[in-house]
Amino acid sequence: MQILNQTRNNTISGEAKAAKTFFSRLRGLMLSDPADLVLISPKEKKEYSSIHMLFMRFPIDVLWLDSQMKVVDIARNIPPAHPFKPGTWKTYRPRKDAKYVLEIALKPLPPAEIGDVIEFKPHI
């Protein structure tokens, strides 16, 4: 699917996959090749839209969206958890409740701000 920022008229990702099940959300991008991923939470809550960086091999940028597809929080360049750097052993949560988590891998996140409206566009 494509991920578009309607507010800024730019493309965030041309090829993103959706993680809808518990196990696909738990796995996220762990131990995988760099890719863009949309984690779809079962409920619009902070605890359901948190992420971790365990077993990651690359940094990511993250956008959290509410059920109205508005950006509620942004984290840029989150480093992978490192076994000898306890400061990297974190869980990341949005400041506000979120329904969707966009994990953007290995490329700078195009301009985006809190309040922007995002669209998921399936490939036809």
Secondary structure, 3 states (H helix, E strand, C coil): CEEEECCCCEEEECCEEEECCHHHHHHCCCCCCCCEEEEECCCCCCHHHCEECCCCCCCEEEEEECCCCEEEEEEEEECCCECCEHHHCCEECCCCCCCEEEEEECCCCCCCCCCCEEEEECCC
